[in-house]
């Protein structure tokens, strides 16, 4: 029997190469444009404020970058809400144990960094166990994938209802809320939703970080709870997709092996029987 593992490895590498080419094609030119635009803005700034030189401007830009890396938004003033109040800290703790890791906020003290390491060391396995149990709860009234394949009648309807309901609750409606609260477009809200629930977490869009907007105190905490349930649902969807892909590959190779075996059998049956020569001892 031919193993489908080499095909999976080649398909995986091809998928990565395809993604790299498409992202390069879509983003490289835009990056070049933004870089040139930023350099022009710095030149205009120096021309308008002749008391500054390029070195002083570069130092100030470095200060802004360091502030952003420490989680301080350069916009606004010192009255901006703290990134480490209870609601924001609760949200950050959720991004640690779920391995989302937006990257816009991280501990800056040595004690905080050490605690974060041990907190993640025990929190990530705890989160996986919790999501696994939560997934079983969400899947309590659904048949498993194996039973769905064996009995495709009623189980297909249940699976369709499960996927449709979860899609509405975790992928369709939340972007509407984020668009209203954060001022994003629906496309940006949907992008944030999927990137978050898939634990990719780029950090280019994060809820509750705009200093020009007023958020209710529990906004990010409620978002963290929504993320946990969304992670459990999307993990089930990914597991179903992975199982279906695995079954498809195994079935394809199994049919290929059967075809080869049948062809070889047919060839042997079609060939006339060769005369046998008896050599006496």
C-alpha positions in Angstrom: 0.0 0.0 0.0 1.3 3.4 -1.0 1.6 5.8 1.8 -0.1 9.2 1.4 2.4 10.9 3.8 4.8 12.1 1.0 1.9 13.5 -0.9 0.7 15.4 2.2 4.3 16.8 2.8 4.5 17.9 -0.9 1.1 19.5 -0.7 2.0 21.3 2.5 5.2 22.7 1.1 3.4 23.7 -2.1 0.7 25.5 -0.1 3.4 27.5 1.8 5.2 28.4 -1.5 1.9 29.4 -3.1 1.0 31.6 -0.1 4.5 33.2 -0.1 4.2 34.1 -3.8 0.7 35.5 -3.4 1.5 37.6 -0.3 4.6 38.9 -2.0 2.6 39.9 -5.1 -0.1 41.6 -3.1 1.9 43.3 -0.3 5.4 44.2 -1.5 4.3 47.0 -3.8 2.1 48.5 -1.1 4.9 48.3 1.4 7.2 50.1 -1.0 4.6 52.9 -1.5 4.1 53.3 2.3 7.8 53.4 2.9 8.4 56.1 0.3 5.4 58.1 1.6 6.8 57.9 5.1 10.2 59.2 4.0 8.5 62.1 2.1 6.6 63.0 5.3 9.8 63.1 7.3 11.4 65.4 4.7 8.3 67.7 4.8 8.4 67.7 8.6 12.1 68.8 8.6 11.3 71.5 6.0 8.5 72.9 8.1 10.4 72.8 11.4 13.9 73.9 10.5 15.0 73.9 14.1 15.2 70.1 14.0 17.7 68.1 12.1 17.4 64.6 10.8 19.2 63.0 13.7 16.8 64.6 16.2 13.9 63.4 14.2 15.2 59.9 14.0 15.7 59.8 17.8 12.1 60.9 18.3 10.8 58.2 15.9 12.8 55.7 17.9 11.2 56.9 21.1 7.8 56.5 19.4 8.7 52.9 18.4 9.9 52.0 21.8 6.7 53.4 23.4 4.6 51.4 21.0 6.6 48.2 21.7 5.9 48.8 25.4 2.2 49.0 24.8 1.9 52.8 25.1 -0.1 54.4 22.3 1.7 57.5 21.1 -1.6 59.1 20.2 -3.4 61.2 22.8 -1.9 62.2 26.1 -1.2 60.8 29.6 -4.9 60.6 30.4 -5.2 57.6 28.1 -6.6 54.5 30.0 -4.0 52.1 31.4 -3.2 49.0 29.5 -2.9 47.1 32.8 -6.2 47.8 34.5 -8.1 44.6 35.5 -10.1 44.4 32.3 -7.1 44.7 30.0 -5.0 42.4 32.2 -7.8 39.8 32.1 -7.8 40.1 28.3 -4.0 39.8 28.2 -4.0 36.7 30.4 -6.5 35.2 27.9 -4.2 35.9 24.9 -1.3 34.2 26.8 -3.0 30.9 27.6 -4.7 30.7 24.2 -1.4 31.4 22.5 -2.9 34.2 20.4 -0.2 36.6 21.4 -1.2 39.8 19.5 2.2 41.4 20.2 0.9 44.9 20.9 1.4 44.4 24.6 3.9 42.4 26.7 5.4 42.5 30.2 8.2 45.1 30.5 9.4 44.2 34.0 11.7 41.2 34.7 9.3 40.0 37.3 6.4 40.2 34.9 8.3 38.4 32.2 9.3 35.5 34.5 5.7 35.2 35.8 4.5 35.2 32.2 6.7 32.3 31.3 5.5 30.1 34.2 1.9 31.4 33.8 2.0 30.2 30.2 3.8 27.0 31.1 0.8 25.8 33.2 -1.9 27.9 31.5 -1.5 26.6 28.0 -2.1 22.9 28.9 -4.9 24.0 31.2 -6.4 26.0 28.3 -6.1 23.0 26.0 -7.8 20.7 28.5 -10.6 23.3 29.0 -11.1 23.8 25.3 -11.2 20.0 24.8 -13.9 19.7 27.5 -15.8 22.7 26.1 -15.6 21.2 22.7 -17.1 18.0 24.0 -19.9 20.0 25.5 -20.6 21.8 22.3 -20.5 18.5 20.5 -22.7 16.7 23.0 -25.7 16.6 20.7 -23.8 15.9 17.5 -22.5 12.6 16.1 -18.8 12.2 15.7 -17.2 12.4 12.3 -17.0 8.6 12.0 -20.7 8.1 12.6 -21.5 11.0 10.3 -19.6 9.2 7.5 -21.3 5.9 8.3 -24.8 7.3 8.7 -24.9 10.3 6.5 -28.7 10.9 6.7 -29.7 12.8 9.8 -26.1 13.5 10.9 -25.5 15.7 7.8 -28.4 18.0 8.8 -27.1 18.2 12.4 -23.6 19.0 11.2 -25.0 21.7 8.8 -26.9 23.3 11.7 -23.9 23.2 13.9 -21.7 24.9 11.3 -24.3 27.4 10.4 -25.1 28.4 14.0 -21.4 28.7 14.9 -20.6 30.7 11.8 -23.3 33.2 12.7 -22.4 33.5 16.3 -18.6 33.6 16.0 -17.8 34.9 12.4 -20.8 36.8 11.1 -22.4 38.8 14.0 -19.2 39.7 16.0 -17.7 41.8 13.2 -20.9 43.9 13.3 -20.3 44.7 17.0 -16.6 45.4 16.4 -17.4 47.7 13.5 -19.8 49.7 15.7 -17.6 49.9 18.8 -14.1 50.2 17.1 -15.1 52.1 14.0 -13.8 49.4 11.7 -15.3 48.4 8.4 -17.1 45.0 8.4 -14.2 43.5 6.4 -11.7 44.6 9.0 -13.9 43.3 11.8 -14.3 39.9 10.1 -10.5 39.8 9.5 -9.9 40.5 13.2 -12.4 37.8 14.2 -10.9 35.0 12.1 -7.3 36.0 12.9 -8.1 36.0 16.6 -10.1 32.7 16.8 -7.6 30.9 14.7 -4.9 32.0 17.2 -2.8 33.6 14.5 -3.0 37.0 16.2 -1.0 39.4 14.1 -1.8 42.3 16.4 -2.5 44.8 13.7 -6.1 45.0 14.9 -6.8 44.7 18.7 -10.0 45.6 20.4 -10.1 48.4 23.0 -6.9 50.2 22.1 -8.2 53.3 20.4 -7.7 56.3 22.7 -10.2 58.3 20.8 -13.1 56.0 21.8 -14.8 55.3 25.0 -15.2 51.7 26.0 -17.2 50.1 28.8 -15.0 48.7 31.6 -15.9 45.0 30.8 -15.6 45.3 27.1 -12.3 43.5 26.7 -13.3 40.9 29.4 -16.4 40.1 27.5 -14.4 39.8 24.3 -12.0 37.4 26.0 -14.9 35.2 27.0 -16.2 35.3 23.4 -12.8 34.3 22.2 -12.7 31.2 24.4 -16.0 29.9 23.1 -15.0 30.8 19.6 -11.8 29.0 19.9 -13.6 25.8 20.9 -16.0 26.0 18.0 -13.4 26.8 15.4 -11.1 24.1 16.8 -13.9 21.6 16.1 -14.3 22.9 12.6 -10.6 22.6 11.9 -10.6 19.1 13.4 -13.5 18.0 11.1 -11.7 19.6 8.1 -8.4 17.8 9.0 -10.2 14.4 9.4 -12.1 14.9 6.1 -8.8 15.7 4.3 -7.1 12.7 5.9 -9.9 10.4 4.9 -10.0 11.8 1.4 -6.3 11.2 0.9 -6.4 7.7 2.3 -9.5 6.9 0.2 -7.8 8.2 -2.9 -4.7 6.1 -2.4 -6.8 3.1 -1.5 -8.8 3.4 -4.7 -5.5 3.8 -6.6 -4.1 0.6 -5.0 -7.3 -1.3 -5.8 -7.2 -0.1 -9.5 -3.6 -1.3 -9.8 -4.5 -4.6 -8.2 -7.5 -5.1 -10.5 -5.4 -4.2 -13.5 -2.8 -6.7 -12.6 -5.4 -9.4 -12.1 -7.1 -8.6 -15.4 -3.8 -8.8 -17.2 -3.0 -12.2 -15.7 -6.4 -13.5 -16.7 -6.1 -12.2 -20.3 -2.7 -13.8 -20.9 -2.9 -17.3 -22.3 -1.6 -20.1 -20.2 2.0 -20.8 -21.1 2.9 -24.5 -21.8 4.7 -26.2 -19.0 7.9 -28.2 -19.8 8.5 -31.1 -17.5 12.2 -31.9 -17.0 12.7 -35.4 -15.6 15.1 -35.8 -12.8 
